[in-house]
Structure formats: structure tokens, C-alpha cells
Amino acid sequence: MEEGNVVGVPIPVTIVGDIHGQLHDLIELFNIAGKCPDTNFVFLGDYVDRGYYSVECATLVVALKVRWPSRIWLLRGNHESRQITQVYGFYDECLRKYGSTNVWRLCTETFDYLCLAAVIGDQLLCVHGGLSPTLDTLDQIRELQRVQEPPHEGSMCDLMWSDPDDIHGWGISARGAGYVFGGDIVQQFLHTNDLRKIARSHQLVMEGHKWMFDERLVTVWSAPNYCYRCGNVASALELEGSFETRFQTFEAAPPKFREVPNFSSRSPDYFL
């Protein structure tokens, strides 16, 4: 709780999108984009679910945060929740690997404390999903109660679930949570809060990143070959001192460096 809902981040920094339990690809990202503490990172959330190594991905980024708290910042994604992880794999992974739900419970309790947003260099807003019709200012985000299971609706939910779209104003999201929003909404939010751009993740992008709305908003996706079958590349966004942007694009880790976990192996006694 030393960090607020909206954390300030200095430049230079590298922005990382969804990871989704793909540990070998996370290591590949560090090999390409740099490692802590030599490189600063903002992670946009969704560390778990879908991939085989959600436990390892979540504990790795948290360990890095503990070791270098002023070099890495972790935001909360829509998958960092108790309900979602019971559907998309993290809960079952913990049960298979450790024989109980204790690790899952401890991880999801930790997720409650993750930040909701970051502002890089007082110019670029980072969130996992998008904007909310109930949030006009950064101060309103700062006032939210974040230490809880994400609600099914409302401001906190919208930050994690909403998506940009080629529409005017606000629209209903097909996800069943959050909203879709157009370029006019982005422009107004940036103007009101004296910001230049928004970086978010939450949506698979086959090219690894996608600019929208005259480069006012960018989607960054960092899980290559998502779900081990989508065939997409991934990227991380580097921001330099003069607010120059550069994408580090990378493919999935070579097959010789990956392995499918042996789910029949014995669970460690200390988690039983």
C-alpha cells in the first residue's frame, strides 16, 4: 500500500503487456529488452491464466518488485482476480502443482494490492484495459478502493476490462464487462488530465502492438504465439528520455528452451 492507485514512473522505462503464464517467453522478453535493475519496467497485468507457468510468472515479477521496488511497477489486469482464475487455468494449475489451493489463495490476496494505473513522465497513462465513463480525472482513480476482488461493474472494473474501438463516445462491450470507447473519449481524457498518450494491453494484437486515434493510444501485447497456437508476435514498448518510443518485437522462445510441465510429479510437502 506504499504505492497509490496511480503510481508515478520515471523515464526511461519499458512497458510490457499481457504475459499469461508463458514463462519461457517472459524470459525471452528479458533477454531482448533487458533485465532488472538495468532496465525499468511497467507491467500492464494479466500475469496468469492460459499458459502453463502462471505460478512462476506471477512469483517472478513479484520477486523482482520486492528486490527492486523502484525499478519495476506492476499493474492489475482483469485476470488477477479470484473469479477469473478459477475459470481460465491459474486455480487448476496451483491445485495440480501443489495439491491444495493455498498458493492460489496467497497469490490472489497479493493481487488485491496491485496498482490500477501508472503515469510515466507525467505524460503517458498506463492501464490494463481502458477508460471508464465514471472516471474523468486521475484524482478519481486515486480515490478508488482497490484492495478487493474486482467488482463486476463500476470504475475499477472498467479500468481492467474496457477496450478502444472505432466508434464515437461509449458503447456496450461484447465481453460482458467494461465498455468500448472511441477516439473522442481518449482525446477528452488526455486533455482534461494534461496527458499525451495512453498505453494498455488486454487485447491480442497479431503484430505485437497497435496504435489508434492518431497515435494517442497504443495496445501492447507481450505473449507471443498466445496460448501456444495463435501465431502472433509480441512486443515491449521502450520510452526514452525525450519521450521517444521504440518497440522491441519478439517471437516465442525457441522450442528447445520450452517444456510442457509434468503434471504427474509429486507436490511439494510444504504446500500441502
C-alpha atoms as an extended CHARMM CRD file, in Angstrom:
* protein
*
       272  EXT
         1         1  MET       CA              0.0000000000        0.0000000000        0.0000000000  PROA      1               0.0000000000
         2         2  GLU       CA              3.0310000000        2.2950000000       -0.1000000000  PROA      2               0.0000000000
         3         3  GLU       CA              2.1520000000        2.8300000000       -3.7490000000  PROA      3               0.0000000000
         4         4  GLY       CA             -1.1370000000        4.5070000000       -4.5470000000  PROA      4               0.0000000000
         5         5  ASN       CA             -3.7210000000        3.5020000000       -7.1170000000  PROA      5               0.0000000000
         6         6  VAL       CA             -1.8720000000        5.6420000000       -9.6820000000  PROA      6               0.0000000000
         7         7  VAL       CA              1.9000000000        5.3160000000       -9.4480000000  PROA      7               0.0000000000
         8         8  GLY       CA              4.3400000000        7.7900000000      -10.9650000000  PROA      8               0.0000000000
         9         9  VAL       CA              7.1010000000        6.2670000000      -13.1030000000  PROA      9               0.0000000000
        10        10  PRO       CA             10.2200000000        7.9920000000      -14.4580000000  PROA      10              0.0000000000
        11        11  ILE       CA             11.6340000000        7.7180000000      -17.9780000000  PROA      11              0.0000000000
        12        12  PRO       CA             13.3540000000        5.6610000000      -19.3920000000  PROA      12              0.0000000000
        13        13  VAL       CA             11.1140000000        2.6320000000      -18.9420000000  PROA      13              0.0000000000
        14        14  THR       CA              9.8780000000       -0.3930000000      -20.8750000000  PROA      14              0.0000000000
        15        15  ILE       CA              6.1510000000       -1.2140000000      -20.9690000000  PROA      15              0.0000000000
        16        16  VAL       CA              5.1270000000       -4.8830000000      -21.0290000000  PROA      16              0.0000000000
        17        17  GLY       CA              1.6560000000       -6.1760000000      -21.8940000000  PROA      17              0.0000000000
        18        18  ASP       CA             -0.0770000000       -9.4700000000      -21.1280000000  PROA      18              0.0000000000
        19        19  ILE       CA              2.1620000000      -12.4290000000      -20.1700000000  PROA      19              0.0000000000
        20        20  HSD       CA             -0.4510000000      -15.1060000000      -19.3710000000  PROA      20              0.0000000000
        21        21  GLY       CA              1.7170000000      -17.7360000000      -17.7840000000  PROA      21              0.0000000000
        22        22  GLN       CA              4.1560000000      -18.0750000000      -20.6960000000  PROA      22              0.0000000000
        23        23  LEU       CA              7.3170000000      -18.2000000000      -18.5930000000  PROA      23              0.0000000000
        24        24  HSD       CA              9.8090000000      -19.0370000000      -21.3350000000  PROA      24              0.0000000000
        25        25  ASP       CA              8.5220000000      -16.1240000000      -23.4000000000  PROA      25              0.0000000000
        26        26  LEU       CA              8.8290000000      -13.8160000000      -20.3870000000  PROA      26              0.0000000000
        27        27  ILE       CA             12.4710000000      -14.8800000000      -20.0720000000  PROA      27              0.0000000000
        28        28  GLU       CA             12.8810000000      -14.2810000000      -23.8070000000  PROA      28              0.0000000000
        29        29  LEU       CA             11.4830000000      -10.7700000000      -23.2960000000  PROA      29              0.0000000000
        30        30  PHE       CA             14.0640000000      -10.0600000000      -20.5940000000  PROA      30              0.0000000000
        31        31  ASN       CA             16.8110000000      -11.3720000000      -22.8800000000  PROA      31              0.0000000000
        32        32  ILE       CA             15.7270000000       -8.9410000000      -25.6010000000  PROA      32              0.0000000000
        33        33  ALA       CA             14.5050000000       -5.8730000000      -23.6980000000  PROA      33              0.0000000000
        34        34  GLY       CA             16.8930000000       -6.0390000000      -20.7440000000  PROA      34              0.0000000000
        35        35  LYS       CA             16.7480000000       -7.1950000000      -17.1430000000  PROA      35              0.0000000000
        36        36  CYS       CA             16.1320000000       -5.5250000000      -13.7880000000  PROA      36              0.0000000000
        37        37  PRO       CA             17.6870000000       -3.4380000000      -12.3910000000  PROA      37              0.0000000000
        38        38  ASP       CA             19.4380000000       -2.2800000000      -15.5570000000  PROA      38              0.0000000000
        39        39  THR       CA             16.0830000000       -1.7440000000      -17.2870000000  PROA      39              0.0000000000
        40        40  ASN       CA             12.9740000000       -0.2430000000      -15.6640000000  PROA      40              0.0000000000
        41        41  PHE       CA              9.6540000000       -1.9740000000      -16.3680000000  PROA      41              0.0000000000
        42        42  VAL       CA              5.9320000000       -1.2890000000      -16.1410000000  PROA      42              0.0000000000
        43        43  PHE       CA              3.8690000000       -4.4730000000      -16.4590000000  PROA      43              0.0000000000
        44        44  LEU       CA              0.2690000000       -3.9030000000      -17.5240000000  PROA      44              0.0000000000
        45        45  GLY       CA             -1.1940000000       -7.0030000000      -15.8430000000  PROA      45              0.0000000000
        46        46  ASP       CA             -2.5070000000      -10.4530000000      -16.8010000000  PROA      46              0.0000000000
        47        47  TYR       CA              0.4320000000      -12.4410000000      -15.4950000000  PROA      47              0.0000000000
        48        48  VAL       CA             -1.6260000000      -15.6030000000      -15.0580000000  PROA      48              0.0000000000
        49        49  ASP       CA             -4.0770000000      -17.9640000000      -16.8400000000  PROA      49              0.0000000000
        50        50  ARG       CA             -3.9080000000      -19.6550000000      -20.2570000000  PROA      50              0.0000000000
        51        51  GLY       CA             -0.2050000000      -20.5930000000      -20.1300000000  PROA      51              0.0000000000
        52        52  TYR       CA              1.4130000000      -23.4990000000      -18.2740000000  PROA      52              0.0000000000
        53        53  TYR       CA              3.5110000000      -21.4160000000      -15.8650000000  PROA      53              0.0000000000
        54        54  SER       CA              1.2570000000      -18.8390000000      -14.2410000000  PROA      54              0.0000000000
        55        55  VAL       CA              2.6680000000      -19.5340000000      -10.7700000000  PROA      55              0.0000000000
        56        56  GLU       CA              6.2150000000      -18.9660000000      -11.9530000000  PROA      56              0.0000000000
        57        57  CYS       CA              5.3460000000      -15.8110000000      -13.9320000000  PROA      57              0.0000000000
        58        58  ALA       CA              3.4360000000      -14.2300000000      -11.0560000000  PROA      58              0.0000000000
        59        59  THR       CA              6.0430000000      -15.0690000000       -8.4280000000  PROA      59              0.0000000000
        60        60  LEU       CA              8.9050000000      -13.9310000000      -10.6700000000  PROA      60              0.0000000000
        61        61  VAL       CA              7.5310000000      -10.4440000000      -11.2810000000  PROA      61              0.0000000000
        62        62  VAL       CA              6.5390000000      -10.0790000000       -7.6130000000  PROA      62              0.0000000000
        63        63  ALA       CA             10.0340000000      -11.1820000000       -6.5370000000  PROA      63              0.0000000000
        64        64  LEU       CA             11.5430000000       -8.5860000000       -8.8720000000  PROA      64              0.0000000000
        65        65  LYS       CA              9.2440000000       -5.9560000000       -7.3570000000  PROA      65              0.0000000000
        66        66  VAL       CA             10.3290000000       -6.9010000000       -3.8480000000  PROA      66              0.0000000000
        67        67  ARG       CA             14.0170000000       -6.8590000000       -4.8140000000  PROA      67              0.0000000000
        68        68  TRP       CA             13.9400000000       -3.6300000000       -6.8900000000  PROA      68              0.0000000000
        69        69  PRO       CA             10.7890000000       -1.7040000000       -5.9120000000  PROA      69              0.0000000000
        70        70  SER       CA             11.9330000000        1.4810000000       -7.6480000000  PROA      70              0.0000000000
        71        71  ARG       CA             12.7640000000       -0.3260000000      -10.9150000000  PROA      71              0.0000000000
        72        72  ILE       CA              9.6060000000       -2.2840000000      -11.6690000000  PROA      72              0.0000000000
        73        73  TRP       CA              5.9050000000       -1.4590000000      -11.3570000000  PROA      73              0.0000000000
        74        74  LEU       CA              3.0770000000       -3.9900000000      -11.5360000000  PROA      74              0.0000000000
        75        75  LEU       CA             -0.4670000000       -3.1170000000      -12.5730000000  PROA      75              0.0000000000
        76        76  ARG       CA             -3.5040000000       -5.3050000000      -12.0800000000  PROA      76              0.0000000000
        77        77  GLY       CA             -5.1880000000       -6.9780000000      -15.0360000000  PROA      77              0.0000000000
        78        78  ASN       CA             -8.6530000000       -8.4520000000      -15.2660000000  PROA      78              0.0000000000
        79        79  HSD       CA             -7.1690000000      -11.9540000000      -14.8040000000  PROA      79              0.0000000000
        80        80  GLU       CA             -5.7190000000      -11.0340000000      -11.4130000000  PROA      80              0.0000000000
        81        81  SER       CA             -8.9740000000      -12.0000000000       -9.7190000000  PROA      81              0.0000000000
        82        82  ARG       CA            -10.3690000000      -14.9680000000       -7.8460000000  PROA      82              0.0000000000
        83        83  GLN       CA            -13.3190000000      -15.4960000000      -10.1590000000  PROA      83              0.0000000000
        84        84  ILE       CA            -11.4390000000      -15.3160000000      -13.4790000000  PROA      84              0.0000000000
        85        85  THR       CA             -8.5380000000      -17.5120000000      -12.3550000000  PROA      85              0.0000000000
        86        86  GLN       CA            -10.9530000000      -20.2740000000      -11.3600000000  PROA      86              0.0000000000
        87        87  VAL       CA            -12.1450000000      -20.4080000000      -14.9830000000  PROA      87              0.0000000000
        88        88  TYR       CA             -9.0160000000      -19.8450000000      -17.1040000000  PROA      88              0.0000000000
        89        89  GLY       CA             -6.3900000000      -22.0440000000      -15.5240000000  PROA      89              0.0000000000
        90        90  PHE       CA             -4.4590000000      -20.5000000000      -12.6350000000  PROA      90              0.0000000000
        91        91  TYR       CA             -6.5640000000      -22.1280000000       -9.9190000000  PROA      91              0.0000000000
        92        92  ASP       CA             -6.2570000000      -25.5680000000      -11.5260000000  PROA      92              0.0000000000
        93        93  GLU       CA             -2.5210000000      -25.0770000000      -12.0640000000  PROA      93              0.0000000000
        94        94  CYS       CA             -1.9670000000      -24.3560000000       -8.3770000000  PROA      94              0.0000000000
        95        95  LEU       CA             -4.0430000000      -27.3950000000       -7.4200000000  PROA      95              0.0000000000
        96        96  ARG       CA             -2.0650000000      -29.6630000000       -9.7780000000  PROA      96              0.0000000000
        97        97  LYS       CA              1.3580000000      -28.3890000000       -8.7690000000  PROA      97              0.0000000000
        98        98  TYR       CA              0.8870000000      -28.0960000000       -5.0180000000  PROA      98              0.0000000000
        99        99  GLY       CA             -2.0150000000      -30.3480000000       -4.1230000000  PROA      99              0.0000000000
       100       100  SER       CA             -4.0010000000      -27.5820000000       -2.4350000000  PROA      100             0.0000000000
       101       101  THR       CA             -5.3710000000      -24.1060000000       -3.0940000000  PROA      101             0.0000000000
       102       102  ASN       CA             -3.0630000000      -22.3770000000       -0.6100000000  PROA      102             0.0000000000
       103       103  VAL       CA             -0.7270000000      -20.9460000000       -3.2450000000  PROA      103             0.0000000000
       104       104  TRP       CA             -3.6850000000      -19.7110000000       -5.3150000000  PROA      104             0.0000000000
       105       105  ARG       CA             -5.2140000000      -18.0680000000       -2.2390000000  PROA      105             0.0000000000
       106       106  LEU       CA             -1.9610000000      -16.3120000000       -1.2940000000  PROA      106             0.0000000000
       107       107  CYS       CA             -1.4050000000      -15.1040000000       -4.8620000000  PROA      107             0.0000000000
       108       108  THR       CA             -4.9220000000      -13.7330000000       -5.2640000000  PROA      108             0.0000000000
       109       109  GLU       CA             -4.6370000000      -11.9550000000       -1.9200000000  PROA      109             0.0000000000
       110       110  THR       CA             -1.4320000000      -10.3470000000       -3.2320000000  PROA      110             0.0000000000
       111       111  PHE       CA             -3.1940000000       -9.3150000000       -6.4540000000  PROA      111             0.0000000000
       112       112  ASP       CA             -5.5800000000       -7.1620000000       -4.3880000000  PROA      112             0.0000000000
       113       113  TYR       CA             -2.7010000000       -4.7770000000       -3.6770000000  PROA      113             0.0000000000
       114       114  LEU       CA             -1.5170000000       -4.2480000000       -7.2660000000  PROA      114             0.0000000000
       115       115  CYS       CA             -1.8030000000       -0.7090000000       -8.6430000000  PROA      115             0.0000000000
       116       116  LEU       CA             -4.5820000000        0.2500000000      -11.0490000000  PROA      116             0.0000000000
       117       117  ALA       CA             -2.6440000000        2.6920000000      -13.2420000000  PROA      117             0.0000000000
       118       118  ALA       CA              0.7040000000        4.3310000000      -13.8360000000  PROA      118             0.0000000000
       119       119  VAL       CA              1.6820000000        7.7180000000      -15.2490000000  PROA      119             0.0000000000
       120       120  ILE       CA              5.0510000000        7.7390000000      -16.9890000000  PROA      120             0.0000000000
       121       121  GLY       CA              6.9310000000       11.0310000000      -17.0740000000  PROA      121             0.0000000000
       122       122  ASP       CA              3.7090000000       12.9360000000      -16.3110000000  PROA      122             0.0000000000
       123       123  GLN       CA              2.7030000000       12.3090000000      -19.9220000000  PROA      123             0.0000000000
       124       124  LEU       CA              1.5960000000        8.7270000000      -20.5940000000  PROA      124             0.0000000000
       125       125  LEU       CA             -1.1420000000        6.8430000000      -18.7560000000  PROA      125             0.0000000000
       126       126  CYS       CA             -0.8310000000        3.0680000000      -18.3760000000  PROA      126             0.0000000000
       127       127  VAL       CA             -3.8320000000        0.8930000000      -17.5450000000  PROA      127             0.0000000000
       128       128  HSD       CA             -4.6160000000       -2.7190000000      -18.2790000000  PROA      128             0.0000000000
       129       129  GLY       CA             -7.8630000000       -2.2990000000      -20.1930000000  PROA      129             0.0000000000
       130       130  GLY       CA             -9.1040000000        1.2020000000      -20.7750000000  PROA      130             0.0000000000
       131       131  LEU       CA            -11.1650000000        4.1440000000      -19.5790000000  PROA      131             0.0000000000
       132       132  SER       CA            -14.4360000000        4.4120000000      -17.6790000000  PROA      132             0.0000000000
       133       133  PRO       CA            -17.4680000000        6.6890000000      -18.1720000000  PROA      133             0.0000000000
       134       134  THR       CA            -17.3940000000        7.3130000000      -14.4160000000  PROA      134             0.0000000000
       135       135  LEU       CA            -13.7540000000        8.4610000000      -14.3280000000  PROA      135             0.0000000000
       136       136  ASP       CA            -12.8620000000       11.8380000000      -15.8000000000  PROA      136             0.0000000000
       137       137  THR       CA             -9.6650000000       12.5540000000      -13.8550000000  PROA      137             0.0000000000
       138       138  LEU       CA             -6.6350000000       10.8060000000      -12.4050000000  PROA      138             0.0000000000
       139       139  ASP       CA             -7.6800000000       12.0110000000       -8.9600000000  PROA      139             0.0000000000
       140       140  GLN       CA            -10.8690000000        9.9860000000       -9.2700000000  PROA      140             0.0000000000
       141       141  ILE       CA             -8.7730000000        6.8760000000       -9.9600000000  PROA      141             0.0000000000
       142       142  ARG       CA             -6.6320000000        7.6990000000       -6.9280000000  PROA      142             0.0000000000
       143       143  GLU       CA             -9.7360000000        7.7390000000       -4.7100000000  PROA      143             0.0000000000
       144       144  LEU       CA            -10.9020000000        4.2040000000       -5.6080000000  PROA      144             0.0000000000
       145       145  GLN       CA            -10.7600000000        1.3780000000       -3.0490000000  PROA      145             0.0000000000
       146       146  ARG       CA             -8.5430000000       -1.1070000000       -4.8530000000  PROA      146             0.0000000000
       147       147  VAL       CA             -7.8510000000       -3.6870000000       -2.1420000000  PROA      147             0.0000000000
       148       148  GLN       CA            -10.7060000000       -6.0080000000       -3.0530000000  PROA      148             0.0000000000
       149       149  GLU       CA            -11.8540000000       -8.5640000000       -5.5890000000  PROA      149             0.0000000000
       150       150  PRO       CA            -12.5930000000       -6.5620000000       -8.7510000000  PROA      150             0.0000000000
       151       151  PRO       CA            -16.3300000000       -5.7990000000       -8.9310000000  PROA      151             0.0000000000
       152       152  HSD       CA            -18.4260000000       -6.9860000000      -11.8710000000  PROA      152             0.0000000000
       153       153  GLU       CA            -19.1600000000       -3.3770000000      -12.8350000000  PROA      153             0.0000000000
       154       154  GLY       CA            -18.0980000000        0.1390000000      -11.9880000000  PROA      154             0.0000000000
       155       155  SER       CA            -14.9340000000        2.2260000000      -12.2690000000  PROA      155             0.0000000000
       156       156  MET       CA            -12.3880000000       -0.3500000000      -11.1240000000  PROA      156             0.0000000000
       157       157  CYS       CA            -13.9050000000       -2.9880000000      -13.3920000000  PROA      157             0.0000000000
       158       158  ASP       CA            -13.8260000000       -0.6210000000      -16.3760000000  PROA      158             0.0000000000
       159       159  LEU       CA            -10.0970000000        0.1190000000      -15.9770000000  PROA      159             0.0000000000
       160       160  MET       CA             -9.3840000000       -3.6070000000      -16.3330000000  PROA      160             0.0000000000
       161       161  TRP       CA            -11.9860000000       -4.6050000000      -18.9250000000  PROA      161             0.0000000000
       162       162  SER       CA            -12.7060000000       -1.7390000000      -21.3520000000  PROA      162             0.0000000000
       163       163  ASP       CA            -11.4360000000       -1.6300000000      -24.9510000000  PROA      163             0.0000000000
       164       164  PRO       CA            -10.8850000000        1.1030000000      -27.5750000000  PROA      164             0.0000000000
       165       165  ASP       CA            -12.9780000000        0.8990000000      -30.7300000000  PROA      165             0.0000000000
       166       166  ASP       CA            -13.6230000000        2.8780000000      -33.9060000000  PROA      166             0.0000000000
       167       167  ILE       CA            -16.7970000000        4.4720000000      -32.5570000000  PROA      167             0.0000000000
       168       168  HSD       CA            -17.9140000000        7.8240000000      -31.2100000000  PROA      168             0.0000000000
       169       169  GLY       CA            -18.4470000000        8.0320000000      -27.4710000000  PROA      169             0.0000000000
       170       170  TRP       CA            -19.1760000000        4.9520000000      -25.3660000000  PROA      170             0.0000000000
       171       171  GLY       CA            -20.5620000000        1.5700000000      -26.3640000000  PROA      171             0.0000000000
       172       172  ILE       CA            -21.5480000000       -1.7440000000      -24.8160000000  PROA      172             0.0000000000
       173       173  SER       CA            -18.7170000000       -4.2760000000      -24.6280000000  PROA      173             0.0000000000
       174       174  ALA       CA            -19.1800000000       -7.7720000000      -26.0140000000  PROA      174             0.0000000000
       175       175  ARG       CA            -17.0360000000       -9.0190000000      -23.1210000000  PROA      175             0.0000000000
       176       176  GLY       CA            -19.9250000000       -8.5130000000      -20.7220000000  PROA      176             0.0000000000
       177       177  ALA       CA            -17.8080000000       -6.2000000000      -18.5450000000  PROA      177             0.0000000000
       178       178  GLY       CA            -16.4040000000       -2.7290000000      -19.0960000000  PROA      178             0.0000000000
       179       179  TYR       CA            -17.1800000000       -0.6000000000      -22.1690000000  PROA      179             0.0000000000
       180       180  VAL       CA            -15.8250000000        0.2070000000      -25.5980000000  PROA      180             0.0000000000
       181       181  PHE       CA            -14.7770000000        3.8120000000      -26.1800000000  PROA      181             0.0000000000
       182       182  GLY       CA            -13.8440000000        5.9590000000      -29.1430000000  PROA      182             0.0000000000
       183       183  GLY       CA            -11.1040000000        8.4040000000      -30.0190000000  PROA      183             0.0000000000
       184       184  ASP       CA            -13.1330000000       11.3720000000      -28.8210000000  PROA      184             0.0000000000
       185       185  ILE       CA            -13.2300000000        9.8650000000      -25.3080000000  PROA      185             0.0000000000
       186       186  VAL       CA             -9.4650000000        9.3610000000      -25.3650000000  PROA      186             0.0000000000
       187       187  GLN       CA             -8.8260000000       12.8960000000      -26.5770000000  PROA      187             0.0000000000
       188       188  GLN       CA            -11.0390000000       14.4060000000      -23.8860000000  PROA      188             0.0000000000
       189       189  PHE       CA             -9.4450000000       12.3540000000      -21.0960000000  PROA      189             0.0000000000
       190       190  LEU       CA             -5.9360000000       13.2790000000      -22.2240000000  PROA      190             0.0000000000
       191       191  HSD       CA             -6.8590000000       16.9710000000      -22.4690000000  PROA      191             0.0000000000
       192       192  THR       CA             -8.5260000000       17.0250000000      -19.0400000000  PROA      192             0.0000000000
       193       193  ASN       CA             -5.5260000000       15.4010000000      -17.3510000000  PROA      193             0.0000000000
       194       194  ASP       CA             -2.7680000000       17.1290000000      -19.3450000000  PROA      194             0.0000000000
       195       195  LEU       CA             -1.5110000000       13.8290000000      -20.7630000000  PROA      195             0.0000000000
       196       196  ARG       CA             -0.2240000000       12.8980000000      -24.2310000000  PROA      196             0.0000000000
       197       197  LYS       CA             -0.9080000000        9.1780000000      -24.6970000000  PROA      197             0.0000000000
       198       198  ILE       CA             -2.4040000000        6.0120000000      -23.2180000000  PROA      198             0.0000000000
       199       199  ALA       CA             -0.7480000000        2.5810000000      -23.2050000000  PROA      199             0.0000000000
       200       200  ARG       CA             -2.8100000000       -0.5120000000      -22.4650000000  PROA      200             0.0000000000
       201       201  SER       CA             -2.9070000000       -4.2420000000      -23.1780000000  PROA      201             0.0000000000
       202       202  HSD       CA             -5.8700000000       -6.6320000000      -22.7230000000  PROA      202             0.0000000000
       203       203  GLN       CA             -6.3640000000       -7.4360000000      -26.4270000000  PROA      203             0.0000000000
       204       204  LEU       CA             -4.4110000000       -9.8500000000      -28.6010000000  PROA      204             0.0000000000
       205       205  VAL       CA             -2.5870000000       -7.9660000000      -31.3690000000  PROA      205             0.0000000000
       206       206  MET       CA             -1.0560000000      -10.1740000000      -34.0380000000  PROA      206             0.0000000000
       207       207  GLU       CA              1.7300000000       -7.6540000000      -34.7630000000  PROA      207             0.0000000000
       208       208  GLY       CA              2.5520000000       -7.2010000000      -31.0530000000  PROA      208             0.0000000000
       209       209  HSD       CA              1.3190000000       -3.6090000000      -30.8650000000  PROA      209             0.0000000000
       210       210  LYS       CA             -1.2960000000       -1.3510000000      -32.4260000000  PROA      210             0.0000000000
       211       211  TRP       CA             -1.6540000000        2.4310000000      -32.4750000000  PROA      211             0.0000000000
       212       212  MET       CA             -5.1060000000        4.0310000000      -32.5960000000  PROA      212             0.0000000000
       213       213  PHE       CA             -6.6250000000        7.5010000000      -32.6240000000  PROA      213             0.0000000000
       214       214  ASP       CA             -3.7390000000        9.3850000000      -34.2710000000  PROA      214             0.0000000000
       215       215  GLU       CA             -1.2400000000        7.5890000000      -32.0300000000  PROA      215             0.0000000000
       216       216  ARG       CA             -2.9190000000        8.7870000000      -28.8650000000  PROA      216             0.0000000000
       217       217  LEU       CA             -3.4730000000        5.1970000000      -27.6740000000  PROA      217             0.0000000000
       218       218  VAL       CA             -1.3810000000        2.0580000000      -28.1140000000  PROA      218             0.0000000000
       219       219  THR       CA             -2.1240000000       -1.5730000000      -27.3140000000  PROA      219             0.0000000000
       220       220  VAL       CA              0.9570000000       -3.5590000000      -26.2590000000  PROA      220             0.0000000000
       221       221  TRP       CA              0.8070000000       -7.3690000000      -26.3310000000  PROA      221             0.0000000000
       222       222  SER       CA              3.6960000000       -9.3700000000      -24.8520000000  PROA      222             0.0000000000
       223       223  ALA       CA              2.6230000000      -13.0310000000      -25.0920000000  PROA      223             0.0000000000
       224       224  PRO       CA              3.9810000000      -14.4200000000      -28.4080000000  PROA      224             0.0000000000
       225       225  ASN       CA              2.1690000000      -17.3590000000      -30.0000000000  PROA      225             0.0000000000
       226       226  TYR       CA             -0.5870000000      -16.7800000000      -27.4440000000  PROA      226             0.0000000000
       227       227  CYS       CA             -1.9790000000      -19.9830000000      -25.9340000000  PROA      227             0.0000000000
       228       228  TYR       CA              0.8250000000      -21.7570000000      -27.8380000000  PROA      228             0.0000000000
       229       229  ARG       CA             -1.2130000000      -21.6770000000      -31.0410000000  PROA      229             0.0000000000
       230       230  CYS       CA             -2.1930000000      -18.1430000000      -32.1740000000  PROA      230             0.0000000000
       231       231  GLY       CA              0.9680000000      -17.4920000000      -34.2010000000  PROA      231             0.0000000000
       232       232  ASN       CA              1.2920000000      -13.8280000000      -33.1850000000  PROA      232             0.0000000000
       233       233  VAL       CA              4.4660000000      -11.9420000000      -32.3930000000  PROA      233             0.0000000000
       234       234  ALA       CA              4.8210000000       -9.9100000000      -29.2090000000  PROA      234             0.0000000000
       235       235  SER       CA              6.3640000000       -6.5930000000      -28.2620000000  PROA      235             0.0000000000
       236       236  ALA       CA              7.5070000000       -4.3570000000      -25.4310000000  PROA      236             0.0000000000
       237       237  LEU       CA              7.3950000000       -0.5740000000      -25.7060000000  PROA      237             0.0000000000
       238       238  GLU       CA             10.5390000000        1.3550000000      -24.7680000000  PROA      238             0.0000000000
       239       239  LEU       CA             10.2110000000        5.0140000000      -23.7630000000  PROA      239             0.0000000000
       240       240  GLU       CA             13.3750000000        7.1050000000      -23.8660000000  PROA      240             0.0000000000
       241       241  GLY       CA             14.3080000000       10.3890000000      -22.2130000000  PROA      241             0.0000000000
       242       242  SER       CA             12.7920000000       12.6860000000      -24.8300000000  PROA      242             0.0000000000
       243       243  PHE       CA              9.6150000000       10.5870000000      -24.9170000000  PROA      243             0.0000000000
       244       244  GLU       CA             10.7600000000        8.7280000000      -27.9960000000  PROA      244             0.0000000000
       245       245  THR       CA              9.0110000000        5.3780000000      -28.4700000000  PROA      245             0.0000000000
       246       246  ARG       CA             10.5400000000        2.1870000000      -29.7930000000  PROA      246             0.0000000000
       247       247  PHE       CA              9.0200000000       -1.2930000000      -29.9460000000  PROA      247             0.0000000000
       248       248  GLN       CA             11.0630000000       -4.3740000000      -29.2060000000  PROA      248             0.0000000000
       249       249  THR       CA              9.2770000000       -7.0790000000      -31.1830000000  PROA      249             0.0000000000
       250       250  PHE       CA              9.9920000000      -10.7310000000      -30.4560000000  PROA      250             0.0000000000
       251       251  GLU       CA              8.7470000000      -14.2090000000      -31.2520000000  PROA      251             0.0000000000
       252       252  ALA       CA              8.1050000000      -17.1510000000      -28.9550000000  PROA      252             0.0000000000
       253       253  ALA       CA             11.1140000000      -18.7080000000      -27.2560000000  PROA      253             0.0000000000
       254       254  PRO       CA             12.7220000000      -21.4680000000      -29.3350000000  PROA      254             0.0000000000
       255       255  PRO       CA             11.2050000000      -24.9370000000      -28.7810000000  PROA      255             0.0000000000
       256       256  LYS       CA             14.4660000000      -26.2580000000      -27.2880000000  PROA      256             0.0000000000
       257       257  PHE       CA             14.0250000000      -23.8260000000      -24.3900000000  PROA      257             0.0000000000
       258       258  ARG       CA             10.4200000000      -24.7910000000      -23.6280000000  PROA      258             0.0000000000
       259       259  GLU       CA              8.9660000000      -27.7540000000      -21.8880000000  PROA      259             0.0000000000
       260       260  VAL       CA              5.4560000000      -28.8840000000      -21.0460000000  PROA      260             0.0000000000
       261       261  PRO       CA              5.2230000000      -29.4090000000      -17.2680000000  PROA      261             0.0000000000
       262       262  ASN       CA              4.8800000000      -32.9160000000      -15.8950000000  PROA      262             0.0000000000
       263       263  PHE       CA              1.5500000000      -32.7560000000      -14.1150000000  PROA      263             0.0000000000
       264       264  SER       CA              2.0520000000      -36.2060000000      -12.5800000000  PROA      264             0.0000000000
       265       265  SER       CA              5.0090000000      -35.1500000000      -10.4490000000  PROA      265             0.0000000000
       266       266  ARG       CA              4.6720000000      -35.1470000000       -6.6870000000  PROA      266             0.0000000000
       267       267  SER       CA              3.5240000000      -31.9850000000       -4.9190000000  PROA      267             0.0000000000
       268       268  PRO       CA              5.9900000000      -30.3290000000       -2.5200000000  PROA      268             0.0000000000
       269       269  ASP       CA              5.1130000000      -31.1810000000        1.0840000000  PROA      269             0.0000000000
       270       270  TYR       CA              5.3890000000      -27.5880000000        2.2710000000  PROA      270             0.0000000000
       271       271  PHE       CA              2.2850000000      -26.5620000000        0.3300000000  PROA      271             0.0000000000
       272       272  LEU       CA              0.0810000000      -29.4510000000        1.4540000000  PROA      272             0.0000000000
